[in-house]
Amino acid sequence: MPRLSATAPFVHPGCLIVNSGFGAWCEVGEGSRVLNSTFEDYAYCDRLADIANTTVGKFANLAAMTRIGPTDHPMANASLHHFLYRSTSYWDDIPDEARFLARRASRRTVIGPDTWLGHGVIVKPEVTIGAGAVIASGAVVTRDVAPYMIVAGIPAQLGAEPRHVGNGHRAQHRLKVNGRPAHRGTGRMTGCARRWRISARSRPRRSWNGIRADRQSSA
């Protein structure tokens, strides 16, 4: 595992990052694509993740080949193809369909803090994954998931009971999300948890726009 930084994300080779921002101690896995998204402190994605129009919460764990916020094609048009809304890629005299592209970018997905999304998970646009939730490998999430629930399947369905969070969990004691406790534990708050709580104060974010990481870099 590389040494991460409080000032810039660790971006592995072959990544494409456009119009996105990162908090402290973030990592983007090899060959990943991040578009119009925000990674909060300590969030990471593994290799070949594809993330668009998404807020990834603090301490979120996104496994390899996850697809978050996949964009739609215009189903009301005569054709589904790119040429109707990305026209500048084909012709010089026809502009892109700005309204469709803006509407698509506005459909935000939210991945809550301290979540775990397994290998190959797909999360549709306008879905919110609650704090501490676990999404099993290969699941397709089409609706909101409540905090600390476990879901699996296509489409994703709730497990039998919520995830149990024991006393030894490093970041679960008295954590605050939007000013309110995400979970009340019984042990003392760890250093990791303190950082989460303190980080409610805004940290400077470095915006990355149109950057292609062709070699290993931490800047």
Stockholm file with secondary structure:
# STOCKHOLM 1.0

chainA/1-219         MPRLSATAPFVHPGCLIVNSGFGAWCEVGEGSRVLNSTFEDYAYCDRLADIANTTVGKFANLAAMTRIGPTDHPMANASLHHFLYRSTSYWDDIPDEARFLARRASRRTVIGPDTWLGHGVIVKPEVTIGAGAVIASGAVVTRDVAPYMIVAGIPAQLGAEPRHVGNGHRAQHRLKVNGRPAHRGTGRMTGCARRWRISARSRPRRSWNGIRADRQSSA
#=GR chainA/1-219 SS CCCCCSSSCEECTTEEEESEEECTTCEECTTCEEESCEECTTCEECTTCEEESEEECTTCEECTTCEESCCCCCTTSSCCSGGGTCGGGTCSSSCCCHHHHHHHHTCCEEECTTCEECTTCEECTTCEECTTCEECTTCEECSCBCTTCEEETTTTEECSSCCCCCTTCTTCTTEEETTEEEECCSSCCCHHHHHHHHTTSCCCCEEECSEEECSCBCC
#=GC SS_cons         CCCCCSSSCEECTTEEEESEEECTTCEECTTCEEESCEECTTCEECTTCEEESEEECTTCEECTTCEESCCCCCTTSSCCSGGGTCGGGTCSSSCCCHHHHHHHHTCCEEECTTCEECTTCEECTTCEECTTCEECTTCEECSCBCTTCEEETTTTEECSSCCCCCTTCTTCTTEEETTEEEECCSSCCCHHHHHHHHTTSCCCCEEECSEEECSCBCC
//
